[in-house]
Amino acid sequence: MQISSIQNSLTAIMSMHTAQSAVAKASERISTGLRVNSAADDPAGAGVANKLKVQVGSFSKVLDNLSQGTGIVQVVDDSLTQMVDALSSLRVASVASMGTLSTDDRNMYQTQVDEYLAVIDSISSNAMWNGESLMSDEVTKSIQSGINSGDTTSLSLEEMTVSSLSLTELSVASTSDADASVELIDTAIGTVSNYQSYIGAMENVLDIQSNVATSNITNYSTAYGHIMNADMAQETSNLASAQIQRDAATAMLAQSHTMNKELVAYLLMSGMS
């Protein structure tokens, strides 16, 4: 006679270890919320997830850069709107000076003209971003609008001052001077308006690029989540199933030990009789 239940015990032990490993894996995924907690869980998936994570981080930085660019063009846009208002008031004062006026009246209008010119330069000098003037000089800013080298958007900022608008010597001392001043102001208004149109277009461009970056962040994050995140319902089911298998294997192992003991006891009793 052979004690054949030893093989049953080994099978039960193997099943118990397998089930316990499944319990541990399901428990880990439930506790972390991740399906992939190490590269061993899904080697290929982990590699893809790492690439997606890099993409998300890169586009997040791009979004920050575009936000900075949008802030710059908004400051310039608001400043240009104020400048057009000042130029409009300047034109009104110049037109009023084209009539037959007394010297005192002309001096009054000249004072207004000088004040409006000072306002224009004040608007220009106060157009700042991070301590840098945006309207005092011509400058080109390169904004990183993509995640690859060379994916940049150029923003050309123009000088918008009394000097650059050729309004430095503006005078209404006579009718002819006032007439000439109106022509210069009209040219300046056209220059500012054209530049403001460009700034508005660039704001739209940066807004579109921001939407693209946001969309990419959302899409890559979703793809990353599909790979990395655990299906909680599935893992809960796996945990319950593995626990049942472990308990069953434990019970079978205990039963196998009991059978061996009973068989040995029987053989001992038989030998004594």
Secondary structure as the mmCIF struct_conf table of DSSP 4:
data_model
#
loop_
_struct_conf.conf_type_id
_struct_conf.id
_struct_conf.beg_label_comp_id
_struct_conf.beg_label_asym_id
_struct_conf.beg_label_seq_id
_struct_conf.end_label_comp_id
_struct_conf.end_label_asym_id
_struct_conf.end_label_seq_id
TURN_TY1_P TURN_TY1_P1 SER A 4 SER A 4
HELX_RH_AL_P HELX_RH_AL_P1 SER A 5 THR A 32
STRN STRN1 LEU A 34 LEU A 34
BEND BEND1 ARG A 35 ARG A 35
BEND BEND2 ASN A 37 SER A 38
HELX_RH_3T_P HELX_RH_3T_P1 ALA A 39 ASP A 41
HELX_RH_AL_P HELX_RH_AL_P2 PRO A 43 ALA A 96
TURN_TY1_P TURN_TY1_P2 SER A 97 MET A 98
BEND BEND3 GLY A 99 GLY A 99
HELX_RH_AL_P HELX_RH_AL_P3 THR A 103 ASN A 126
STRN STRN2 MET A 128 TRP A 129
TURN_TY1_P TURN_TY1_P3 ASN A 130 GLY A 131
STRN STRN3 GLU A 132 SER A 133
BEND BEND4 LEU A 134 ASP A 137
STRN STRN4 VAL A 139 GLN A 144
BEND BEND5 GLY A 146 ASN A 148
TURN_TY1_P TURN_TY1_P4 SER A 149 GLY A 150
STRN STRN5 THR A 152 LEU A 157
HELX_LH_PP_P HELX_LH_PP_P1 GLU A 158 GLU A 159
BEND BEND6 THR A 161 THR A 161
TURN_TY1_P TURN_TY1_P5 VAL A 162 SER A 166
TURN_TY1_P TURN_TY1_P6 THR A 168 GLU A 169
BEND BEND7 ALA A 173 SER A 174
HELX_RH_AL_P HELX_RH_AL_P4 THR A 175 MET A 228
STRN STRN6 ASN A 229 ASN A 229
HELX_RH_AL_P HELX_RH_AL_P5 MET A 232 MET A 272
#
